[in-house]
Amino acid sequence: MEEIHRKKYITGRKYQLKYAFVVVCAVLVAAAAIMGAVYRDLMTAYPEVAADIFQWEKYFTRLGVIVVVVLLIGLFLSHKIIGPVLRLSSTLNRINKGDFKARIKLRSGDEFLRLGDEINVLANRLESLSKEIPEIKDKFKEY
């Protein structure tokens, strides 16, 4: 199978940004829960020291960097999922419209490679059956 190179990282903007947003929100909620638990524990155990330990401006700066990094990771991961799904969907639409020569081309590392191969087998079978139909019609006309 020929190797396919990525041309665009943002293939399904709506879906990718939604996925990245969900990932960022999950990380923020987890970070807030952890920071809250640590702060509560420190304030309970060492109230006089905890105020000096927590310098909030440093934490917010670090949190901003983490959000950007997680957003980029989310976009990359969403591309690995949404890109193949969009290719599968567009090829299936072409096959549905009667283009039995349409084939799905996925990269070797894509998550849906096996599914794409199975759909290509199905398309091969549909293409061969569509060529047999006129022959079968002619045979019935003879009777």
SULBEL-V614256 format. One record per residue. RES is the residue in three letters. PSI is psi as a letter, one per 40 degrees, with the letter a starting at -180 (999 if undefined). D_LAST is the distance of its C-alpha to the last C-alpha in whole Angstrom. Layout:
# SULBEL-V614256
res,psi,d_last
RES,PSI,D_LAST
RES,PSI,D_LAST
This chain:
# SULBEL-V614256
res,psi,d_last
MET,h,45
GLU,i,47
GLU,h,50
ILE,h,50
HIS,i,53
ARG,h,55
LYS,d,55
LYS,i,56
TYR,d,58
ILE,g,57
THR,d,54
GLY,g,53
ARG,d,57
LYS,d,56
TYR,d,55
GLN,d,58
LEU,d,61
LYS,d,60
TYR,d,60
ALA,d,63
PHE,d,65
VAL,d,64
VAL,d,65
VAL,d,68
CYS,d,69
ALA,d,68
VAL,d,71
LEU,d,73
VAL,d,73
ALA,d,74
ALA,d,76
ALA,d,78
ALA,d,78
ILE,d,79
MET,d,82
GLY,d,83
ALA,d,83
VAL,d,85
TYR,d,88
ARG,d,88
ASP,d,89
LEU,d,91
MET,d,93
THR,d,94
ALA,d,95
TYR,g,97
PRO,d,97
GLU,d,100
VAL,d,98
ALA,d,94
ALA,d,95
ASP,d,96
ILE,d,93
PHE,h,91
GLN,g,91
TRP,d,88
GLU,d,88
LYS,d,87
TYR,d,84
PHE,d,83
THR,d,83
ARG,d,81
LEU,d,79
GLY,d,78
VAL,d,77
ILE,d,75
VAL,d,73
VAL,d,72
VAL,d,71
VAL,d,69
LEU,d,67
LEU,d,66
ILE,d,65
GLY,d,63
LEU,d,61
PHE,d,61
LEU,d,59
SER,d,57
HIS,d,56
LYS,d,55
ILE,d,53
ILE,d,52
GLY,d,51
PRO,d,48
VAL,d,47
LEU,d,47
ARG,d,45
LEU,d,42
SER,d,42
SER,d,41
THR,d,39
LEU,d,37
ASN,d,37
ARG,d,35
ILE,d,33
ASN,d,32
LYS,e,32
GLY,e,29
ASP,g,31
PHE,e,30
LYS,e,32
ALA,h,35
ARG,i,37
ILE,h,40
LYS,h,43
LEU,i,46
ARG,i,50
SER,d,50
GLY,e,53
ASP,i,51
GLU,d,50
PHE,f,47
LEU,d,46
ARG,d,44
LEU,d,42
GLY,d,41
ASP,d,40
GLU,d,37
ILE,d,36
ASN,d,36
VAL,d,33
LEU,d,31
ALA,d,31
ASN,d,30
ARG,d,27
LEU,d,26
GLU,d,26
SER,d,24
LEU,d,21
SER,d,21
LYS,d,21
GLU,d,18
ILE,d,16
PRO,d,15
GLU,d,13
ILE,d,11
LYS,d,10
ASP,d,9
LYS,d,7
PHE,d,5
LYS,d,5
GLU,d,4
TYR,999,0
